Amino acid sequence: MRSLGARVAVAYLALRAVSAVLLVLASRDQVVMPDWTGPTVEPIDMSVLWDGSWYRHIAEHGYPHDLPVDPGSGRVSQNAWAFYPLFPLLSKLLMQLTGLGFPVVASALSLVCGLGAALIMGRLLADRVGDRLALATVAAWGAFPAAVSLQIAYTEAIAMLVLCALLWALTRRSWVAVGALAVLLGVTRPIAVPVAVVVAVALFARWRRRGAEPIGPGEYTAGAVALAGSALGAVAWPLIAWRVTGVRSAYTDTMASWRVDGAITPFKPWLGMSQWTFREFEGGAVYGPVALAALATTIVVLTCGPWATALGVELRAWCLAYPAYLAVVLDPFTSIFRYALPLFPLFAVLLGGLSSDRGRSWLWARAGTLIAIGVAGQALWIWKLLVYHPPSDYPP
């Protein structure tokens, strides 16, 4: 464990150092945004652009008790309830303990959480696919274009830490820990719903093996705790928003305020975005849905094919439940790159080292290629999305 952990830590921190250099260089191109950067732009200010400014606001001012309403439309306006509390509240606590400002504390917290996620991910994957492929997978994941968000004031790092710990506990049948981590995930980032599905699948798979591996009363009780915890995690934040604001739909109304049409519509936005992506091509109205269907088919094939068997039922269930959840609740746009980070098991499949000795012999060549592509993608992600280009721009 120490050997693998050391190699994972070195690889991950090296990639974060590369990302840090890119962020410093990009800070020279970031214009002054008084609400975000103050009167000047320093490299650390790159950590609090876009959503980072919302988390800073929450750490410094908390959540509103009354939902803001747009006077023109009468709809709920964008507000802090769209952003989950664990990261900003931990940042607030660290600010109080250290006396440091939010940008420093939040970026350091993300860096530490991201490293923890990488270490657990490496152990989780090594138990299934071996140390070499686990290390290569963590490296390819850490180089992913949106992996820059793992060291700025975003919730990706802390969410990945909780998610990896939960999946590891799930594979080891530590059901009580699964329930506790599911509740924690429910106040970390909006990905607890597909986790509840995965927990249910894992429990069903365990129940089917009861003939060969009998289940005692204690494990039944612990399984019930896992199921209850995952269910609570799926609804915890909307319930808290309701309790504090007195508005039952406070969370969903807030989330809808970020949607183009002011409503959360399952599946339809994906179709519209696919057509918009191919809008400059003749026949784009057809190409878009075909590309969307190809993407869905690719995920299913990568997850369900024999090359993914070693991942186990829990990780394969996650790779299906999570994209299905995104299809229902997400309006796909430039943030989709960040939302792809939790699909880390697919990096192992893409590296192709799961099924044959010949495939494993080319492992590091493929890993090096993915890392190089990922680092180049990080530069694009930073300069095209994270750096704000007034008067308007696409968010990361």
N, C-alpha and C positions, 0 to 999 in steps of 0.2 A: 504493500500500500504506500509506504513512504517513497519508494522509488517511482512508482507511477504518479503519486501526488506531486513529487518534486518536478517531474518532467511536465506535468500538466500546468503547474504553477508558472514555471519558466516560460513555456510556450504562450500561455494566456497573457502574462504580464508583458512579454515582449511585443505581442500584438497590440496591447493597450498603449504601450510606449509609442508605437508607430502611429496609432490613432491620435495620441496626444500631440505629436509633432504636426500632424495634419491640422489639428484644431488650432494650434498656435499660429501656423501659417495662414489659416483661414481668418483668424481674428483681424489680420491686416486689411481684409476686404469687407469686414462687417461695419456698416455705417452706424453712427451713434443712434440708439433708440432709447431715449431717456427713461422710459418705463422699464426697460429691460437691462440696459447696460450702464445707466447713469450718464454723467457728462462726457465720459471717454470710454473707449473700448479696450479692455484688458483681456488677455487670453482666458482668464477664469470666467469672464462674462459669457463665453460661448456655451457654458454649462446651463445657463438660465434663459436661453432664448425659447420662444414658442411655449410649449407646455411647461417648461421649467419655470416660467414666470408665474404660472398658476400654482405650482407647488410651493414656490416661495411665498406667494400671497397667503396660502393656507397655513404655512408654518408661522407666518407673522401675524395673521389676522383671524384664522379659523374659517368656519363655514357660516354662511348666512342663515339666520333663522327664518327670514322671509324671502321667498323666491322673487327675484327681480322679473318684472314683466315689461315687455316692449309696448310702449303706449300706442304705437301705430297698429300692430297686429293683434295685440292682446295676448300674445303667446309668451311663455316663459323665455327669458333671455339667457344667453350663455352665462354660466356661473360655476362656482367651485364644486358643486355637488357631482359634476361629471368626473371628478378626480378622486381616486380612492385614498384613504387617510393614512395607512401605515407608514408610507415613505415620508410624507411631509411632517407627520407627528414625531417620528423618530428623529428626523432632521432638527425639529424644534428642540427636542430633548438634548441632542448633542450640541446645539447652539448654546443652550443654557449651561451645559456642563463645561464647555470649552471657551465660551466667549467669542467664538469665531462666527463669521457671517455665513449666510445660507449657501452662497455659491461654493465655498470651500468645503463646508460640512457635507452638503448634498452630493457633490462630485466624489468626495472621499468615501461616503457611505455606499454609493453606487459601485465604486471600484472594488471595495471590500466584498460587497454582496455578489458581484459578478465573479470574483475569484472563488468565493465559496460555492457558487453555482457550478463553475467549471470543475472544481475538485469533486463535488458530488456526482456531476454528470460523468466524469471520467470513471469513477468507481462503479456507478450504475451500469454503464456500457461495458466496462471490463468484465463484469460478472456474466455478461451475455455474449460478447463478441471477442474478448481478449484485450490485453493491454495495448497492443500496437494499434489496432483499429480504434480503440477508445481514445487514445492520444491523438491520432490523426483526425478523428471526428471533432474533438474539442477544438483543435487548432483550426479546422475549416470553419467551424461555427464561430469561433472567436474572430475570424477574419471577414465574416459576412458583412456586406456593406452597412447594414443598420446596426452592427455591433458597436458602433461609436456610441449609441445610446446607452450602453452598459457602463459608461463612465461620466455621464452628465446627469443633470437633475431630472431624470425620467425614471419611471417605475420598472423598466424592463429588467434591470439587474436584480432587484429585490424579489420581483415576481418569479424570475427564473430560479433564484435560490430556493424559494418556498416550493415551487413546482417540482424541481429536481429532487428535493428532499421528500416530497410527497410520493413521487413515482418510485423512488428507492424504497421507501417504507412499504409501498404497495407490493412491490416485487418480493419483499421479504415477509409479507403477511403480518406486518406490524399494524394491525387494524386500528388500534386506539390512536397511535401516532398519525395514521392517515386521517382519522376524523378530526384531530386537533389541527393538523396542517391545512385541512380543507377549510376549516373555519377561518384560519389565519389568511389563507389565500382569498377568502371572500371579502377581506378589507384591504387587499393589496392591489389587485388588478382584476378587470372584468373577464376572468377566464375560469371562474369556479363552476359554471354550468357544465361545460364539457368534462371537467374533472369528475363531477357527480356521475356522469354517464360511464366514465372509465371505471370508477369505483364499483358501480353496479355490475359492469361486465366482469371485473375481476372477482367479485364475490360469487357471481353465477358460475364462473369457470371453476372456482374453488369448490362450490357445491356439487358440481358435476363429477368431481374427483373424489367425492366422499366415500365411494366404495373401496378404492385403493388406499385412500388416506382419510380415515375416519375423522369427523369433526366433533370435538367435545363441546360441552355446554359453554365453557369459557370462550372458545373461539366463536361460537354463535353470538355470544354477548358482545364480544369485541367487534365482530362484523357488523352488528347492529349499530354500534357506536360510530363505525366508519361511515355507514350509510346515512345515519342521522347527521353527522358532522358535515358530510358533503352536501346534503340537502340544505342545511343551515347556511353553509358557505355560499351557496348559489343565490340565496335571497337576503343575506345579511345586510349588505349596503343599501339596497332599496328600502328595507325595513327601517334602517337607521335614519335615512333621509326622510321617510314618512314621519317617524317619531319626532324628529327635531323640528321640521317645518310645519307639521300638521296637514300636509298635502299628500294623499295616498300615492299619487303618480309623480311625486317630486323628482325622483331619479329619471324615470322614462321621459318626462316632459323636458328635463334638462338635457338629456342625451339627444332628444329630437331637435333641440335648438341648434345643434351642429349640422343637421341634415339639410340638404338643399331645399327640400319641399316641406321642412318642418315636421316630418313624421318618420317613424321607423317602419320601413316596409321590407319584409323578408324577400330575399332573392332578386327582386326587381332591379335594385341599384346595380347589381353585378352585370345584368344584361345591358343596362344603359351605359355603364362604364366600358364594357367590352366594345360596344358600337362606337362610343366616343373615341376610344383608343385607335380604332381603324377608320376614323372619319375622313381622313385625307386620301383613302384608297377607294377606287371604284369598287362597289360591292361590299363596302365596309360594314353595312348592316347585316351582312351574312357572315363575313370573316370574323367579326367580333364574337358572336355566339359560338362559332366553330372553335375559335381559340379558347374560349371559356370552357367548352366541353372537353377540349383536349387537356386543359389544365386539370380539371376534375378527374379525368380518366388517368392521367399520369400519376396523381396522388394515390388513387386507388390501386393502380398496378404496382407502384413502388412499395406500397404498404402490404398488399395482399399476396404478392408473388412469393415463390419459394425462396428468393434471395433475401427476404426479410424475416424468415422463420425464426432465426436466432434472437430477434428482438423480443420475442415473447408476446403473450396476449395483451399485457398491460400497455406496452409502448405502441403496439400496432393499433390498439383501440384508441389511444390518444391521437395518433396520426390521422385517424378517420373522424373522430368526434370533434376535434378542435376546428378543422377546416369547415365541417358541416355547420358548426356553431357560428363561425365567421360569416358563412353564406346567409345565415338567417338574420344576424343583428348588425353586420357591418356595411357601411357605405364604402366600397373600396376606392381608395385614392392613394396618394403618396405615402400615407401612414402604413400601407399594407406591407412595406418592407420590414418595419418594426414588428408588425403582427406575425411575421413569418419566423421570428426567432424561436418561439417555443417548439417549432417542428424539428428540433435538433436530431431526433432519431433518423430522419430521412437523410441527413448528411452521411450517416454510416452506410445507408443503402447506396447513395450516390457514389460513395468511394469504392463500392463494388468489392469489398473484401470479405463478404459474408459467406461465400459459397464455394470457393475453389482456391487451391494453392497458387495457381497461375494468377488469379485475381489479386491475391495478397502480395505477390511478388512485385506488382506494379503499384502498390498502395501509396508509397510516398511520392511517386511521380504524379499520381492523380491528386493527392493531397496538396502538393506544391502548386499544381495548376489552379486548384480551387482557392488556395490562399492568395496567390498572385492576383487572380481575378477579383477576389473579395477585397483586397487592399485597394486596387484600382477603383472598385465600386464604392469604397469608403470615401475616396476623394470626391467622386461624383455626388455621393449622398450629402457630404458636408457642404460643398460649394453650391450645389443646385438646390438643396432643400434646407439645410440648417442655417446657412448664411441668409439673412433676410435682405431682399432686394426691393426697396420701396418703389412705387407706392403700394404694391401688393405682391404676394408671392405664394408659392405652394408650400405647405407645412411639411416637416419631416415626419 
